[in-house]
């Protein structure tokens, strides 16, 4: 599975399609959503997802300063996974 990990000067997020999230995955409010994409925060949520999916091929994208991801809607558990 090929995924993109976005980084800014302070944090990182793994971009995952909503359809690829396990329905029982607990996701923190430090992750974000936009459209059908979820941006899993790197410290816990992204690691849990990658461990569950095994062979993940990451492309890293650095965004100087503050990433626009920080302005996306915070993830909510009632998002109808």
ZIDA-V766420 format. One record per pair of residues at least 4 apart in sequence whose ideal C-beta (glycine too) atoms are under 8 Angstrom apart, sorted by the first residue. I is the first residue (numbers start at 0). J is the second residue. D is the distance in whole Angstrom. If there is no record, write none. Layout:
BEGIN
i = (I;I)
j = (J;J)
d = (D;D)
END
This chain:
BEGIN
i = (0;0;0;0;0;1;1;1;1;2;2;2;2;2;2;2;3;3;3;3;3;3;4;4;4;4;4;4;4;4;4;4;5;5;5;5;5;5;5;5;5;6;6;6;6;6;6;6;6;7;7;7;7;7;7;7;7;7;8;8;8;9;10;10;10;11;11;11;12;12;12;12;12;12;12;12;12;13;13;13;13;13;13;13;13;14;14;14;15;15;15;15;15;15;15;16;16;16;16;17;17;17;17;17;17;18;19;20;20;20;20;20;21;22;24;24;24;24;25;26;26;26;26;26;26;27;27;27;27;28;28;28;29;29;29;29;30;30;30;30;30;30;30;31;31;31;31;31;31;31;31;32;32;32;32;32;32;32;32;32;33;33;33;33;37;38;38;39;39;39;40;40;41;41;42;43;44;45;46;47;48;49;62;62;65;67;74)
j = (19;52;54;55;56;55;56;57;58;13;14;15;55;56;57;58;13;14;57;58;59;60;11;12;13;14;41;45;57;58;59;60;11;12;13;14;38;60;62;66;68;10;11;41;59;60;61;62;66;11;61;62;63;64;65;66;68;69;63;64;65;65;40;41;66;40;41;45;30;31;38;39;40;41;45;66;68;38;39;41;44;45;48;49;57;36;37;38;19;20;36;37;38;39;48;20;35;36;37;32;35;36;37;78;80;35;52;24;26;37;48;80;51;80;47;48;51;80;76;30;37;39;44;74;76;40;43;44;74;73;74;75;40;42;44;73;37;38;39;40;44;73;74;37;38;68;69;71;72;73;74;36;37;38;71;72;73;74;75;78;38;68;71;72;74;68;71;44;45;48;44;45;45;46;46;47;48;49;50;51;52;55;66;67;69;71;78)
d = (8;6;7;5;7;8;5;8;7;6;6;6;6;7;6;7;8;5;7;5;8;6;6;7;5;8;7;7;5;7;5;7;6;5;8;7;7;5;6;6;6;7;4;8;6;7;5;7;8;8;8;5;7;6;6;4;8;8;7;6;7;8;7;7;8;8;4;7;7;7;4;6;6;6;7;7;5;7;4;7;8;4;7;7;8;6;8;6;5;6;7;5;8;6;6;8;6;6;8;8;5;7;6;8;7;7;8;5;8;6;7;6;6;5;7;7;8;7;7;5;7;7;5;5;7;6;6;6;7;5;6;8;4;8;7;8;6;6;5;5;5;8;4;7;4;6;8;4;6;6;6;7;5;7;6;5;8;5;8;7;7;8;4;7;6;5;6;4;4;6;5;6;5;7;7;6;6;6;6;6;6;5;4;7;6;7;7)
END
